[in-house]
Amino acid sequence: MEGRVKAAVDGMDMAEFHGMLNQVMAEHLGAIQVLGYLLGALAGLILVFI
């Protein structure tokens, strides 16, 4: 399995590989950022009312 993944990545154009990684990271990091905003707002509201 590891050999097939390595061969597939080695066979890709480097710009294509970076574009694919950036797309995946943007999706996941965006979700993490929104979740962080929501948790921060919730914590702030709790601290204001306690």
C-alpha distance matrix in Angstrom:
0.0 3.8 5.4 5.3 6.5 8.8 10.0 10.8 12.6 14.3 15.5 17.1 20.7 21.2 23.8 21.7 18.9 21.7 23.3 20.3 20.0 23.7 23.9 21.5 23.3 26.6 26.0 25.0 27.5 30.2 29.7 29.8 32.9 34.7 34.0 35.4 38.5 39.1 38.7 41.0 43.6 43.5 44.0 46.8 48.6 48.4 49.9 52.6 53.8 53.7
3.8 0.0 3.8 5.5 5.3 6.2 8.6 10.0 10.7 12.1 14.2 15.7 19.1 19.0 21.9 20.3 17.2 19.7 21.8 19.1 18.3 22.1 22.8 20.5 21.8 25.4 25.3 24.0 26.1 29.1 29.0 28.7 31.6 33.8 33.2 34.2 37.3 38.3 37.8 39.7 42.5 42.7 42.9 45.6 47.6 47.5 48.7 51.5 52.9 52.7
5.4 3.8 0.0 3.8 5.5 5.1 6.0 8.5 10.0 10.4 12.1 14.4 17.8 18.3 21.5 19.9 17.2 20.1 22.3 19.9 19.6 23.4 24.2 22.3 23.9 27.3 27.4 26.6 28.6 31.5 31.6 31.5 34.3 36.5 36.1 37.1 40.2 41.3 40.9 42.8 45.5 45.9 46.2 48.7 50.8 50.8 52.0 54.7 56.2 56.1
5.3 5.5 3.8 0.0 3.8 5.5 5.1 6.1 8.6 9.8 10.5 12.5 16.2 17.2 20.0 17.9 15.6 18.8 20.5 17.9 18.2 22.0 22.2 20.6 22.6 25.8 25.7 25.2 27.5 30.1 30.3 30.6 33.4 35.3 35.1 36.4 39.3 40.3 40.3 42.2 44.8 45.2 45.7 48.2 50.1 50.4 51.7 54.2 55.7 55.9
6.5 5.3 5.5 3.8 0.0 3.8 5.4 5.1 6.2 8.5 9.8 10.9 14.4 14.8 17.4 15.4 12.6 15.6 17.3 14.7 14.6 18.4 18.8 17.1 18.9 22.2 22.2 21.7 23.8 26.5 26.8 27.0 29.7 31.8 31.7 32.9 35.7 36.8 36.8 38.7 41.2 41.7 42.3 44.7 46.7 47.0 48.2 50.7 52.3 52.5
8.8 6.2 5.1 5.5 3.8 0.0 3.8 5.5 5.2 6.0 8.5 10.1 13.3 13.3 16.5 15.2 12.4 15.1 17.5 15.6 15.2 18.8 20.0 18.6 19.9 23.2 23.8 23.3 25.0 27.9 28.5 28.5 30.9 33.3 33.3 34.1 37.0 38.4 38.3 39.9 42.6 43.3 43.6 45.9 48.1 48.4 49.4 52.0 53.7 53.8
10.0 8.6 6.0 5.1 5.4 3.8 0.0 3.8 5.5 5.1 6.1 8.8 12.2 13.2 16.5 15.0 12.9 16.2 18.2 16.5 16.9 20.4 21.3 20.4 22.1 25.2 25.7 25.7 27.5 30.1 30.9 31.2 33.5 35.7 36.0 37.0 39.6 41.0 41.2 42.8 45.4 46.2 46.7 48.8 51.0 51.5 52.6 55.0 56.7 57.0
10.8 10.0 8.5 6.1 5.1 5.5 3.8 0.0 3.8 5.5 5.2 6.5 10.2 11.6 14.2 12.1 10.3 13.9 15.3 13.3 14.2 17.8 18.2 17.4 19.6 22.3 22.7 23.0 25.1 27.4 28.2 28.8 31.1 33.1 33.6 34.8 37.3 38.6 39.0 40.7 43.1 43.9 44.7 46.8 48.8 49.4 50.7 52.9 54.6 55.1
12.6 10.7 10.0 8.6 6.2 5.2 5.5 3.8 0.0 3.8 5.4 5.3 8.4 8.7 11.6 10.1 7.5 10.7 12.8 11.2 11.5 15.0 16.1 15.5 17.1 20.0 20.9 21.1 22.6 25.1 26.2 26.7 28.6 30.9 31.5 32.4 34.9 36.5 36.9 38.3 40.8 41.8 42.4 44.4 46.6 47.3 48.3 50.5 52.4 52.9
14.3 12.1 10.4 9.8 8.5 6.0 5.1 5.5 3.8 0.0 3.8 5.6 8.1 8.6 12.1 11.5 9.6 12.5 15.0 14.1 14.4 17.6 19.1 18.8 20.2 22.9 24.2 24.4 25.7 28.3 29.6 29.9 31.7 34.2 34.8 35.5 38.0 39.8 40.1 41.3 43.9 45.1 45.5 47.3 49.7 50.4 51.3 53.5 55.5 56.0
15.5 14.2 12.1 10.5 9.8 8.5 6.1 5.2 5.4 3.8 0.0 3.8 6.7 8.9 11.9 10.6 9.8 13.3 14.9 14.1 15.4 18.4 19.3 19.5 21.4 23.7 24.8 25.5 27.1 29.2 30.6 31.3 33.1 35.3 36.2 37.1 39.4 41.1 41.7 43.0 45.3 46.6 47.3 49.1 51.2 52.2 53.2 55.3 57.2 57.8
17.1 15.7 14.4 12.5 10.9 10.1 8.8 6.5 5.3 5.6 3.8 0.0 3.8 6.1 8.4 6.8 6.4 9.9 11.2 10.7 12.3 15.0 15.9 16.5 18.4 20.5 21.6 22.7 24.1 26.1 27.7 28.6 30.1 32.2 33.4 34.4 36.4 38.1 39.0 40.2 42.4 43.8 44.6 46.3 48.4 49.5 50.5 52.4 54.4 55.3
20.7 19.1 17.8 16.2 14.4 13.3 12.2 10.2 8.4 8.1 6.7 3.8 0.0 3.8 5.6 5.2 6.3 8.8 10.0 10.8 12.5 14.4 15.6 17.0 18.5 20.1 21.8 23.2 24.2 25.9 28.0 28.9 30.0 32.2 33.7 34.5 36.2 38.3 39.3 40.2 42.3 44.0 44.8 46.2 48.4 49.7 50.6 52.3 54.5 55.5
21.2 19.0 18.3 17.2 14.8 13.3 13.2 11.6 8.7 8.6 8.9 6.1 3.8 0.0 3.8 5.4 5.0 6.2 8.6 9.9 10.6 12.2 14.3 15.6 16.4 18.1 20.3 21.4 21.9 23.9 26.1 26.7 27.6 30.1 31.6 32.0 33.8 36.1 37.0 37.7 39.9 41.7 42.3 43.6 46.0 47.3 47.9 49.7 52.0 52.9
23.8 21.9 21.5 20.0 17.4 16.5 16.5 14.2 11.6 12.1 11.9 8.4 5.6 3.8 0.0 3.8 5.4 5.2 6.1 8.6 9.9 10.5 12.3 14.4 15.3 16.3 18.6 20.3 20.6 22.0 24.6 25.5 26.0 28.3 30.2 30.7 32.1 34.4 35.7 36.2 38.2 40.2 41.0 42.0 44.3 45.9 46.6 48.1 50.5 51.6
21.7 20.3 19.9 17.9 15.4 15.2 15.0 12.1 10.1 11.5 10.6 6.8 5.2 5.4 3.8 0.0 3.8 5.5 5.1 6.2 8.7 9.9 10.7 12.6 14.3 15.4 17.0 18.9 19.8 21.2 23.3 24.6 25.5 27.4 29.2 30.2 31.7 33.6 34.9 35.9 37.7 39.5 40.6 41.8 43.9 45.4 46.3 47.9 50.1 51.2
18.9 17.2 17.2 15.6 12.6 12.4 12.9 10.3 7.5 9.6 9.8 6.4 6.3 5.0 5.4 3.8 0.0 3.8 5.4 5.2 6.3 8.7 10.0 10.9 12.3 14.3 15.9 17.0 18.0 19.9 21.9 22.7 23.9 26.1 27.5 28.3 30.2 32.2 33.1 34.1 36.3 37.8 38.7 40.1 42.3 43.5 44.5 46.3 48.4 49.3
21.7 19.7 20.1 18.8 15.6 15.1 16.2 13.9 10.7 12.5 13.3 9.9 8.8 6.2 5.2 5.5 3.8 0.0 3.8 5.4 5.1 6.1 8.6 10.0 10.4 12.0 14.4 15.5 15.8 17.7 20.1 20.7 21.4 23.9 25.5 26.0 27.7 29.9 30.9 31.6 33.8 35.6 36.3 37.5 39.8 41.2 41.9 43.7 46.0 46.9
23.3 21.8 22.3 20.5 17.3 17.5 18.2 15.3 12.8 15.0 14.9 11.2 10.0 8.6 6.1 5.1 5.4 3.8 0.0 3.8 5.5 5.1 6.2 8.8 9.9 10.5 12.6 14.6 15.1 16.3 18.7 20.0 20.6 22.6 24.5 25.4 26.7 28.8 30.2 31.0 32.8 34.7 35.8 36.8 38.9 40.5 41.5 42.9 45.2 46.4
20.3 19.1 19.9 17.9 14.7 15.6 16.5 13.3 11.2 14.1 14.1 10.7 10.8 9.9 8.6 6.2 5.2 5.4 3.8 0.0 3.8 5.5 5.2 6.4 8.7 10.0 11.1 12.8 14.2 15.6 17.4 18.8 20.0 21.8 23.3 24.5 26.2 27.9 29.2 30.4 32.2 33.8 34.9 36.4 38.3 39.7 40.8 42.5 44.5 45.6
20.0 18.3 19.6 18.2 14.6 15.2 16.9 14.2 11.5 14.4 15.4 12.3 12.5 10.6 9.9 8.7 6.3 5.1 5.5 3.8 0.0 3.8 5.4 5.3 6.1 8.5 10.2 10.9 11.8 13.9 15.7 16.4 17.7 20.0 21.3 22.1 24.0 25.9 26.8 27.9 30.1 31.6 32.4 33.9 36.1 37.3 38.3 40.1 42.2 43.1
23.7 22.1 23.4 22.0 18.4 18.8 20.4 17.8 15.0 17.6 18.4 15.0 14.4 12.2 10.5 9.9 8.7 6.1 5.1 5.5 3.8 0.0 3.8 5.5 5.1 5.9 8.6 10.1 10.1 11.7 14.2 15.1 15.7 17.9 19.7 20.3 21.9 24.0 25.3 26.0 28.0 29.8 30.7 31.9 34.1 35.6 36.5 38.0 40.3 41.4
23.9 22.8 24.2 22.2 18.8 20.0 21.3 18.2 16.1 19.1 19.3 15.9 15.6 14.3 12.3 10.7 10.0 8.6 6.2 5.2 5.4 3.8 0.0 3.8 5.5 5.2 6.5 8.9 10.1 10.7 12.8 14.6 15.4 16.9 18.8 20.1 21.4 23.1 24.7 25.9 27.4 29.1 30.5 31.7 33.5 35.1 36.4 37.8 39.8 41.1
21.5 20.5 22.3 20.6 17.1 18.6 20.4 17.4 15.5 18.8 19.5 16.5 17.0 15.6 14.4 12.6 10.9 10.0 8.8 6.4 5.3 5.5 3.8 0.0 3.8 5.5 5.4 6.5 8.6 10.1 11.2 12.6 14.3 15.9 17.1 18.6 20.4 21.8 23.0 24.5 26.4 27.6 28.9 30.5 32.3 33.5 34.9 36.6 38.4 39.5
23.3 21.8 23.9 22.6 18.9 19.9 22.1 19.6 17.1 20.2 21.4 18.4 18.5 16.4 15.3 14.3 12.3 10.4 9.9 8.7 6.1 5.1 5.5 3.8 0.0 3.8 5.5 5.3 5.7 8.1 9.9 10.4 11.7 14.0 15.2 16.0 18.0 19.9 20.8 21.9 24.0 25.5 26.4 27.9 30.0 31.2 32.3 34.1 36.1 37.0
26.6 25.4 27.3 25.8 22.2 23.2 25.2 22.3 20.0 22.9 23.7 20.5 20.1 18.1 16.3 15.4 14.3 12.0 10.5 10.0 8.5 5.9 5.2 5.5 3.8 0.0 3.8 5.6 5.3 5.8 8.5 9.9 10.3 12.1 14.1 15.1 16.3 18.3 19.8 20.7 22.4 24.2 25.5 26.6 28.5 30.1 31.2 32.7 34.7 36.0
26.0 25.3 27.4 25.7 22.2 23.8 25.7 22.7 20.9 24.2 24.8 21.6 21.8 20.3 18.6 17.0 15.9 14.4 12.6 11.1 10.2 8.6 6.5 5.4 5.5 3.8 0.0 3.8 5.7 5.4 6.5 8.9 10.2 11.0 12.6 14.5 15.8 17.1 18.7 20.3 21.7 23.0 24.7 26.1 27.6 29.1 30.6 32.1 33.8 35.2
25.0 24.0 26.6 25.2 21.7 23.3 25.7 23.0 21.1 24.4 25.5 22.7 23.2 21.4 20.3 18.9 17.0 15.5 14.6 12.8 10.9 10.1 8.9 6.5 5.3 5.6 3.8 0.0 3.8 5.4 5.2 6.3 8.6 10.1 10.7 12.4 14.5 15.6 16.6 18.3 20.2 21.2 22.5 24.3 26.0 27.1 28.6 30.4 32.0 33.1
27.5 26.1 28.6 27.5 23.8 25.0 27.5 25.1 22.6 25.7 27.1 24.1 24.2 21.9 20.6 19.8 18.0 15.8 15.1 14.2 11.8 10.1 10.1 8.6 5.7 5.3 5.7 3.8 0.0 3.8 5.4 5.0 6.0 8.6 9.8 10.3 12.3 14.3 15.2 16.2 18.3 19.8 20.7 22.2 24.3 25.6 26.6 28.4 30.4 31.4
30.2 29.1 31.5 30.1 26.5 27.9 30.1 27.4 25.1 28.3 29.2 26.1 25.9 23.9 22.0 21.2 19.9 17.7 16.3 15.6 13.9 11.7 10.7 10.1 8.1 5.8 5.4 5.4 3.8 0.0 3.8 5.5 5.1 6.3 8.6 9.8 10.7 12.5 14.3 15.3 16.7 18.5 20.0 21.1 22.8 24.5 25.8 27.1 29.1 30.5
29.7 29.0 31.6 30.3 26.8 28.5 30.9 28.2 26.2 29.6 30.6 27.7 28.0 26.1 24.6 23.3 21.9 20.1 18.7 17.4 15.7 14.2 12.8 11.2 9.9 8.5 6.5 5.2 5.4 3.8 0.0 3.8 5.4 5.3 6.2 8.6 10.0 10.7 12.3 14.2 15.5 16.6 18.3 19.9 21.3 22.7 24.4 25.9 27.4 28.8
29.8 28.7 31.5 30.6 27.0 28.5 31.2 28.8 26.7 29.9 31.3 28.6 28.9 26.7 25.5 24.6 22.7 20.7 20.0 18.8 16.4 15.1 14.6 12.6 10.4 9.9 8.9 6.3 5.0 5.5 3.8 0.0 3.8 5.5 5.1 6.1 8.7 10.0 10.5 12.1 14.2 15.3 16.2 18.1 20.0 21.0 22.3 24.2 25.9 26.9
32.9 31.6 34.3 33.4 29.7 30.9 33.5 31.1 28.6 31.7 33.1 30.1 30.0 27.6 26.0 25.5 23.9 21.4 20.6 20.0 17.7 15.7 15.4 14.3 11.7 10.3 10.2 8.6 6.0 5.1 5.4 3.8 0.0 3.8 5.4 5.0 6.3 8.8 9.9 10.5 12.4 14.3 15.3 16.4 18.4 20.0 21.0 22.5 24.6 25.8
34.7 33.8 36.5 35.3 31.8 33.3 35.7 33.1 30.9 34.2 35.3 32.2 32.2 30.1 28.3 27.4 26.1 23.9 22.6 21.8 20.0 17.9 16.9 15.9 14.0 12.1 11.0 10.1 8.6 6.3 5.3 5.5 3.8 0.0 3.8 5.3 5.1 6.3 8.7 9.8 10.7 12.4 14.3 15.3 16.7 18.5 20.0 21.2 22.9 24.5
34.0 33.2 36.1 35.1 31.7 33.3 36.0 33.6 31.5 34.8 36.2 33.4 33.7 31.6 30.2 29.2 27.5 25.5 24.5 23.3 21.3 19.7 18.8 17.1 15.2 14.1 12.6 10.7 9.8 8.6 6.2 5.1 5.4 3.8 0.0 3.8 5.4 5.1 6.1 8.5 9.9 10.6 12.2 14.1 15.4 16.5 18.3 20.0 21.4 22.6
35.4 34.2 37.1 36.4 32.9 34.1 37.0 34.8 32.4 35.5 37.1 34.4 34.5 32.0 30.7 30.2 28.3 26.0 25.4 24.5 22.1 20.3 20.1 18.6 16.0 15.1 14.5 12.4 10.3 9.8 8.6 6.1 5.0 5.3 3.8 0.0 3.8 5.4 5.2 6.0 8.5 9.8 10.4 12.0 14.1 15.3 16.3 18.2 20.1 21.1
38.5 37.3 40.2 39.3 35.7 37.0 39.6 37.3 34.9 38.0 39.4 36.4 36.2 33.8 32.1 31.7 30.2 27.7 26.7 26.2 24.0 21.9 21.4 20.4 18.0 16.3 15.8 14.5 12.3 10.7 10.0 8.7 6.3 5.1 5.4 3.8 0.0 3.8 5.6 5.1 6.1 8.6 9.9 10.4 12.3 14.2 15.3 16.4 18.5 20.1
39.1 38.3 41.3 40.3 36.8 38.4 41.0 38.6 36.5 39.8 41.1 38.1 38.3 36.1 34.4 33.6 32.2 29.9 28.8 27.9 25.9 24.0 23.1 21.8 19.9 18.3 17.1 15.6 14.3 12.5 10.7 10.0 8.8 6.3 5.1 5.4 3.8 0.0 3.8 5.4 5.1 6.1 8.6 9.8 10.6 12.3 14.3 15.4 16.8 18.5
38.7 37.8 40.9 40.3 36.8 38.3 41.2 39.0 36.9 40.1 41.7 39.0 39.3 37.0 35.7 34.9 33.1 30.9 30.2 29.2 26.8 25.3 24.7 23.0 20.8 19.8 18.7 16.6 15.2 14.3 12.3 10.5 9.9 8.7 6.1 5.2 5.6 3.8 0.0 3.8 5.5 5.0 6.1 8.5 9.9 10.5 12.3 14.2 15.6 16.5
41.0 39.7 42.8 42.2 38.7 39.9 42.8 40.7 38.3 41.3 43.0 40.2 40.2 37.7 36.2 35.9 34.1 31.6 31.0 30.4 27.9 26.0 25.9 24.5 21.9 20.7 20.3 18.3 16.2 15.3 14.2 12.1 10.5 9.8 8.5 6.0 5.1 5.4 3.8 0.0 3.8 5.4 5.1 6.1 8.6 9.9 10.5 12.2 14.4 15.4
43.6 42.5 45.5 44.8 41.2 42.6 45.4 43.1 40.8 43.9 45.3 42.4 42.3 39.9 38.2 37.7 36.3 33.8 32.8 32.2 30.1 28.0 27.4 26.4 24.0 22.4 21.7 20.2 18.3 16.7 15.5 14.2 12.4 10.7 9.9 8.5 6.1 5.1 5.5 3.8 0.0 3.8 5.5 5.0 6.2 8.6 9.8 10.5 12.5 14.3
43.5 42.7 45.9 45.2 41.7 43.3 46.2 43.9 41.8 45.1 46.6 43.8 44.0 41.7 40.2 39.5 37.8 35.6 34.7 33.8 31.6 29.8 29.1 27.6 25.5 24.2 23.0 21.2 19.8 18.5 16.6 15.3 14.3 12.4 10.6 9.8 8.6 6.1 5.0 5.4 3.8 0.0 3.8 5.4 5.2 6.2 8.7 10.0 10.9 12.4
44.0 42.9 46.2 45.7 42.3 43.6 46.7 44.7 42.4 45.5 47.3 44.6 44.8 42.3 41.0 40.6 38.7 36.3 35.8 34.9 32.4 30.7 30.5 28.9 26.4 25.5 24.7 22.5 20.7 20.0 18.3 16.2 15.3 14.3 12.2 10.4 9.9 8.6 6.1 5.1 5.5 3.8 0.0 3.8 5.5 5.1 6.2 8.7 10.1 10.7
46.8 45.6 48.7 48.2 44.7 45.9 48.8 46.8 44.4 47.3 49.1 46.3 46.2 43.6 42.0 41.8 40.1 37.5 36.8 36.4 33.9 31.9 31.7 30.5 27.9 26.6 26.1 24.3 22.2 21.1 19.9 18.1 16.4 15.3 14.1 12.0 10.4 9.8 8.5 6.1 5.0 5.4 3.8 0.0 3.8 5.4 5.1 6.2 8.8 10.1
48.6 47.6 50.8 50.1 46.7 48.1 51.0 48.8 46.6 49.7 51.2 48.4 48.4 46.0 44.3 43.9 42.3 39.8 38.9 38.3 36.1 34.1 33.5 32.3 30.0 28.5 27.6 26.0 24.3 22.8 21.3 20.0 18.4 16.7 15.4 14.1 12.3 10.6 9.9 8.6 6.2 5.2 5.5 3.8 0.0 3.8 5.4 5.1 6.3 8.7
48.4 47.5 50.8 50.4 47.0 48.4 51.5 49.4 47.3 50.4 52.2 49.5 49.7 47.3 45.9 45.4 43.5 41.2 40.5 39.7 37.3 35.6 35.1 33.5 31.2 30.1 29.1 27.1 25.6 24.5 22.7 21.0 20.0 18.5 16.5 15.3 14.2 12.3 10.5 9.9 8.6 6.2 5.1 5.4 3.8 0.0 3.8 5.5 5.4 6.2
49.9 48.7 52.0 51.7 48.2 49.4 52.6 50.7 48.3 51.3 53.2 50.5 50.6 47.9 46.6 46.3 44.5 41.9 41.5 40.8 38.3 36.5 36.4 34.9 32.3 31.2 30.6 28.6 26.6 25.8 24.4 22.3 21.0 20.0 18.3 16.3 15.3 14.3 12.3 10.5 9.8 8.7 6.2 5.1 5.4 3.8 0.0 3.8 5.6 5.3
52.6 51.5 54.7 54.2 50.7 52.0 55.0 52.9 50.5 53.5 55.3 52.4 52.3 49.7 48.1 47.9 46.3 43.7 42.9 42.5 40.1 38.0 37.8 36.6 34.1 32.7 32.1 30.4 28.4 27.1 25.9 24.2 22.5 21.2 20.0 18.2 16.4 15.4 14.2 12.2 10.5 10.0 8.7 6.2 5.1 5.5 3.8 0.0 3.8 5.7
53.8 52.9 56.2 55.7 52.3 53.7 56.7 54.6 52.4 55.5 57.2 54.4 54.5 52.0 50.5 50.1 48.4 46.0 45.2 44.5 42.2 40.3 39.8 38.4 36.1 34.7 33.8 32.0 30.4 29.1 27.4 25.9 24.6 22.9 21.4 20.1 18.5 16.8 15.6 14.4 12.5 10.9 10.1 8.8 6.3 5.4 5.6 3.8 0.0 3.8
53.7 52.7 56.1 55.9 52.5 53.8 57.0 55.1 52.9 56.0 57.8 55.3 55.5 52.9 51.6 51.2 49.3 46.9 46.4 45.6 43.1 41.4 41.1 39.5 37.0 36.0 35.2 33.1 31.4 30.5 28.8 26.9 25.8 24.5 22.6 21.1 20.1 18.5 16.5 15.4 14.3 12.4 10.7 10.1 8.7 6.2 5.3 5.7 3.8 0.0
